[in-house]
């Protein structure tokens, strides 16, 4: 490939790559979503999963169930629905789910919503839309992350029910989180962490909505820290005796994997674009030539006679035909000497003697040619081009026959 054609091909590939990436990102903005259609579950065995809490309640006899479908299936069950650290993005997009739970809650059931109080969620007000959908005027606030055990307290205490903070004094959260806003005054029950509202219980018809500022206490990696397990058990005992359902709707379990959206998601779309372009470039290189074909150039395979004519023309113009004849004769006798292993290829007498001794059929003819050439060169006159070619041609013809004869004799000696 020539230089300009190579550069044009490189520019085309670079522009095509940029175009594919831009188009992929635009398609993702139109059709894609942050979850990319992948299934996910909160009941995993990783430190941030909640399987340990689910298992704890199972062993305690609560028999919790799981919901991975639309809320219509939840409406058939009674008791408490747990939404632990749901995806804020899905809550915002599918807030109709929370609104549809309103009649179910009013019939005497409980919705427990435990937020993921990460710095990103707090800064972006990720759960503000969900709180508006529930009609509760509070905001989620927080400070720097901490691992210290915070002090629990409760007010007012309901003498007819076990206190939420009963038998536990401290709680270990991932971040220091609490609620602020007018909705705190409307809450019928509040649990505090370091004197800040951490749990709010609000009446809704015959049922209740319970908000927990930081759901990290339910995680596998924290359920056994401080009094987290006791606090989590108290919540189940207070609200879930009639039944419990762990909701996976807002963790994406109701979504089927979408390969197209996954491919269009950054940075996978860049990798997919690179692979696609590589395949296209490979196919293009195999089925489309890059520029015109390179002309075929046959290598020079001139005979020795042609070289003699070329050199004769050169030395004729330079008036050096005798020198040219000496050189070509020397080369030819050297080749003859290698074929017959002659002692002194430069002496015509010695050459003739050795060739006779080796039974060369062309010995006499080669000897006569060498003598004529030696005589012409020793005369001291300038040879014409025609004369030089005649002298050399005579020698070349007989010498070639002699060399060919030795080659054929060597082939016959090889065992077949």
Order of alpha helices (4+ residues) and beta strands (2+ residues): alpha-alpha-beta-alpha-beta-alpha-alpha-beta-alpha-alpha-beta-beta-beta-beta-alpha-beta-beta-beta-alpha-beta-alpha-alpha-alpha-alpha-alpha-alpha-alpha
